[in-house]
């Protein structure tokens, strides 16, 4: 066989690259990286169909569903805030140790000596409060539009569970700075749970990891806050979004 | 009138020419029969026909006439491959359940809105986080109870109830019941309409419920001072940390 010239070799490599799976998924039809994207109905469909967006949205939705005045974007914003909280939360985890001896000092050091530490902590706290608000308003919006009615009953149930999970996520995070505000807010909250009928003391013991709030409580709530509750919430969110599409998109128009 | 594609026009021309030639008495070899059905398949069909006849004879004992197989043709009279039998309106044979709805593409109409909303809330929380710092009080101290001690704001409604009821009622029964009824809402409210004028009762009830919590949370947040006593925030100051 004749020896290939350099030009032939290059042409060969270029052809192999262009027929590879990676190349074709980056420069797929509808991709913004593909040369010559033009605004056509075909390409508009490809943008959704050939990307991750297809997990969340169909190619087309009812015209009234894109009106901001109908949904106020509350559900989407709740999800987006959850993502923001995950990102800022991961950053905070690098600088935090959940023990009574170290937690407060870690937060203090984070605020004073870590680049963007104070900013990211502020962001995490304020978006957390904001998320409680948007989830609550989302529930009110859905109720006032009668969107919990058939065939969406089950999705409403999932939604109420997600509201509860959001409150629990926020409440478990409240203890972590281990300052006076955290300690006594959680004392008030868990004392209330101790009044659960029949097994109140047991509920309180499991939640606190002991009879009093202490370093065990901190570890317990930390694991709940960064791992278990987000894990459960993500599962319920996946079901929630899937049900929205399964039940024929968002409700309405009124 | 819709434009007829060129290849169809051409095919129609050919068929017309062939039909014209046939009617003039010059038999044109039917290409379709010769080319489209291979010989061996025709043979097989004939063999199958014979077998059926013998089987039928064995079972019933009577002679069955071998079925007259029509010569297979690829085209109908005058070269047409299909014949129009009748025209049926779609409504009379199809039960169309789904009414066509006005739809728009998710890209760009919905995704742009979502993107702008996400951008706006990111900008808002960024600016807010630059100017307002999250509270970090002094290290937790079990021996020094702050006065007042308050729960996080979303639980202040419950803490407010604690001043009125036994802790089991305020902390467990009322919120538990509220959550339970909320979950059951779609199963209690069987009214299928989503029009506000048809569901005045449901809307009133929910509004009262939401206002109940909103008012309690606000009282707990702003109108409770040392000893969790009632205060006016403009007179006695704010006792509230987020």
HADDOCK unambig.tbl for C-alpha pairs under 7 A between the chains (distance, minus, plus):
assign (segid A and resid 44 and name CA) (segid B and resid 105 and name CA) 6.77 0.50 0.50
assign (segid A and resid 44 and name CA) (segid B and resid 107 and name CA) 5.65 0.50 0.50
assign (segid A and resid 47 and name CA) (segid B and resid 107 and name CA) 6.85 0.50 0.50
assign (segid A and resid 48 and name CA) (segid B and resid 107 and name CA) 6.76 0.50 0.50
assign (segid A and resid 59 and name CA) (segid B and resid 105 and name CA) 6.02 0.50 0.50
assign (segid A and resid 59 and name CA) (segid B and resid 106 and name CA) 5.66 0.50 0.50
assign (segid A and resid 60 and name CA) (segid B and resid 103 and name CA) 6.00 0.50 0.50
assign (segid A and resid 60 and name CA) (segid B and resid 104 and name CA) 5.36 0.50 0.50
assign (segid A and resid 60 and name CA) (segid B and resid 105 and name CA) 4.40 0.50 0.50
assign (segid A and resid 60 and name CA) (segid B and resid 106 and name CA) 5.17 0.50 0.50
assign (segid A and resid 61 and name CA) (segid B and resid 103 and name CA) 5.31 0.50 0.50
assign (segid A and resid 61 and name CA) (segid B and resid 104 and name CA) 5.64 0.50 0.50
assign (segid A and resid 61 and name CA) (segid B and resid 105 and name CA) 6.49 0.50 0.50
assign (segid A and resid 61 and name CA) (segid B and resid 106 and name CA) 6.27 0.50 0.50
assign (segid A and resid 62 and name CA) (segid B and resid 101 and name CA) 6.89 0.50 0.50
assign (segid A and resid 62 and name CA) (segid B and resid 102 and name CA) 5.94 0.50 0.50
assign (segid A and resid 62 and name CA) (segid B and resid 103 and name CA) 4.33 0.50 0.50
assign (segid A and resid 62 and name CA) (segid B and resid 104 and name CA) 6.26 0.50 0.50
assign (segid A and resid 63 and name CA) (segid B and resid 102 and name CA) 5.85 0.50 0.50
assign (segid A and resid 63 and name CA) (segid B and resid 103 and name CA) 4.92 0.50 0.50
assign (segid A and resid 63 and name CA) (segid B and resid 104 and name CA) 5.47 0.50 0.50
assign (segid A and resid 66 and name CA) (segid B and resid 109 and name CA) 6.77 0.50 0.50
assign (segid A and resid 66 and name CA) (segid B and resid 110 and name CA) 5.36 0.50 0.50
assign (segid A and resid 77 and name CA) (segid B and resid 118 and name CA) 6.53 0.50 0.50
assign (segid A and resid 80 and name CA) (segid B and resid 118 and name CA) 6.68 0.50 0.50
assign (segid A and resid 104 and name CA) (segid B and resid 139 and name CA) 6.25 0.50 0.50
assign (segid A and resid 119 and name CA) (segid B and resid 129 and name CA) 5.99 0.50 0.50
assign (segid A and resid 119 and name CA) (segid B and resid 130 and name CA) 6.24 0.50 0.50
assign (segid A and resid 122 and name CA) (segid B and resid 129 and name CA) 5.07 0.50 0.50
assign (segid A and resid 122 and name CA) (segid B and resid 133 and name CA) 5.73 0.50 0.50
assign (segid A and resid 122 and name CA) (segid B and resid 134 and name CA) 5.06 0.50 0.50
assign (segid A and resid 123 and name CA) (segid B and resid 125 and name CA) 6.41 0.50 0.50
assign (segid A and resid 123 and name CA) (segid B and resid 126 and name CA) 6.69 0.50 0.50
assign (segid A and resid 123 and name CA) (segid B and resid 129 and name CA) 5.28 0.50 0.50
assign (segid A and resid 125 and name CA) (segid B and resid 134 and name CA) 6.56 0.50 0.50
assign (segid A and resid 126 and name CA) (segid B and resid 125 and name CA) 6.97 0.50 0.50
assign (segid A and resid 127 and name CA) (segid B and resid 125 and name CA) 6.64 0.50 0.50
assign (segid A and resid 144 and name CA) (segid B and resid 203 and name CA) 6.61 0.50 0.50
assign (segid A and resid 145 and name CA) (segid B and resid 194 and name CA) 6.22 0.50 0.50
assign (segid A and resid 146 and name CA) (segid B and resid 194 and name CA) 4.75 0.50 0.50
assign (segid A and resid 148 and name CA) (segid B and resid 186 and name CA) 5.80 0.50 0.50
assign (segid A and resid 149 and name CA) (segid B and resid 186 and name CA) 5.53 0.50 0.50
assign (segid A and resid 149 and name CA) (segid B and resid 192 and name CA) 6.75 0.50 0.50
assign (segid A and resid 153 and name CA) (segid B and resid 186 and name CA) 5.38 0.50 0.50
assign (segid A and resid 157 and name CA) (segid B and resid 183 and name CA) 5.25 0.50 0.50
assign (segid A and resid 160 and name CA) (segid B and resid 183 and name CA) 6.19 0.50 0.50
assign (segid A and resid 178 and name CA) (segid B and resid 139 and name CA) 6.45 0.50 0.50
assign (segid A and resid 178 and name CA) (segid B and resid 140 and name CA) 5.55 0.50 0.50
assign (segid A and resid 179 and name CA) (segid B and resid 136 and name CA) 6.47 0.50 0.50
assign (segid A and resid 179 and name CA) (segid B and resid 137 and name CA) 5.43 0.50 0.50
assign (segid A and resid 179 and name CA) (segid B and resid 138 and name CA) 5.47 0.50 0.50
assign (segid A and resid 179 and name CA) (segid B and resid 139 and name CA) 4.41 0.50 0.50
assign (segid A and resid 179 and name CA) (segid B and resid 140 and name CA) 4.25 0.50 0.50
assign (segid A and resid 180 and name CA) (segid B and resid 137 and name CA) 5.87 0.50 0.50
assign (segid A and resid 180 and name CA) (segid B and resid 138 and name CA) 5.97 0.50 0.50
assign (segid A and resid 180 and name CA) (segid B and resid 139 and name CA) 5.96 0.50 0.50
assign (segid A and resid 180 and name CA) (segid B and resid 140 and name CA) 4.35 0.50 0.50
assign (segid A and resid 180 and name CA) (segid B and resid 141 and name CA) 6.41 0.50 0.50
assign (segid A and resid 181 and name CA) (segid B and resid 137 and name CA) 6.42 0.50 0.50
assign (segid A and resid 183 and name CA) (segid B and resid 140 and name CA) 5.99 0.50 0.50
assign (segid A and resid 184 and name CA) (segid B and resid 149 and name CA) 5.86 0.50 0.50
assign (segid A and resid 185 and name CA) (segid B and resid 149 and name CA) 6.41 0.50 0.50
assign (segid A and resid 185 and name CA) (segid B and resid 150 and name CA) 5.34 0.50 0.50
assign (segid A and resid 185 and name CA) (segid B and resid 151 and name CA) 4.04 0.50 0.50
assign (segid A and resid 185 and name CA) (segid B and resid 152 and name CA) 6.12 0.50 0.50
assign (segid A and resid 186 and name CA) (segid B and resid 151 and name CA) 6.57 0.50 0.50
assign (segid A and resid 188 and name CA) (segid B and resid 150 and name CA) 6.94 0.50 0.50
assign (segid A and resid 188 and name CA) (segid B and resid 151 and name CA) 5.86 0.50 0.50
assign (segid A and resid 189 and name CA) (segid B and resid 151 and name CA) 6.06 0.50 0.50
assign (segid A and resid 192 and name CA) (segid B and resid 167 and name CA) 6.50 0.50 0.50
assign (segid A and resid 192 and name CA) (segid B and resid 171 and name CA) 5.12 0.50 0.50
assign (segid A and resid 193 and name CA) (segid B and resid 171 and name CA) 6.63 0.50 0.50
assign (segid A and resid 193 and name CA) (segid B and resid 172 and name CA) 6.91 0.50 0.50
assign (segid A and resid 195 and name CA) (segid B and resid 167 and name CA) 6.37 0.50 0.50
assign (segid A and resid 195 and name CA) (segid B and resid 168 and name CA) 5.00 0.50 0.50
assign (segid A and resid 195 and name CA) (segid B and resid 172 and name CA) 6.91 0.50 0.50
assign (segid A and resid 196 and name CA) (segid B and resid 168 and name CA) 6.41 0.50 0.50
assign (segid A and resid 196 and name CA) (segid B and resid 172 and name CA) 5.90 0.50 0.50
assign (segid A and resid 254 and name CA) (segid B and resid 194 and name CA) 6.28 0.50 0.50
assign (segid A and resid 254 and name CA) (segid B and resid 195 and name CA) 5.62 0.50 0.50
